[in-house]
Amino acid sequence: MEYEWKPDEQGLQQILQLLKESQSPDTTIQRTVQQKLEQLNQYPDFNNYLIFVLTKLKSEDEPTRSLSGLILKNNVKAHFQNFPNGVTDFIKSECLNNIGDSSPLIRATVGILITTIASKGELQNWPDLLPKLCSLLDSEDYNTCEGAFGALQKICEDSAEILDSDVLDRPLNIMIPK
């Protein structure tokens, strides 16, 4: 089932404003932004906005989009077990659909996000992740291949033990020949 989610325009503008302000050299502004981001974490769909900015708002500049992904990565690290299922599914599908973004920075950010989710013990709960990344290596599109390879490389670094265990049916046996 495809999880459909649309941002509230006002909420989206507010978050974009925060992302822009957080790039300010002024530490007072940065502290205020930090507090606002903490408060926004109380809203379950805040993370949907972050993935939306990262993967769908191509009109925004890359540093802002990437920053959105990095804030999301920190939220995944801190609160992933509390994300509602719909939010988790939306983030996972957006990551896989955008691993081949035309921007190297955005591809790398999506890869970091995928790896962070995987390292939160989610490899077992995301059974289509490794097969999907492996199949994307066959893509005609260079960006997609590069993005998938980058994500696989990071997962191998971060989750080496589980990749060579029976828990996941030893995916390295398929990945290495690939």
Salt bridges, closest charged atoms under 4 A:
GLU4 OE1 - LYS6 NZ 3.42
GLU60 OE1 - LYS20 NZ 2.42
ASP61 OD1 - LYS20 NZ 3.70
GLU94 OE2 - LYS56 NZ 2.76
ASP101 OD2 - LYS58 NZ 2.83
ASP101 OD2 - ARG65 NH2 2.91
GLU122 OE1 - LYS92 NZ 3.17
ASP138 OD2 - LYS178 NZ 2.66
GLU146 OE1 - ARG107 NE 2.77
ASP164 OD1 - ARG170 NH1 3.08
ASP166 OD1 - ARG170 NE 3.04
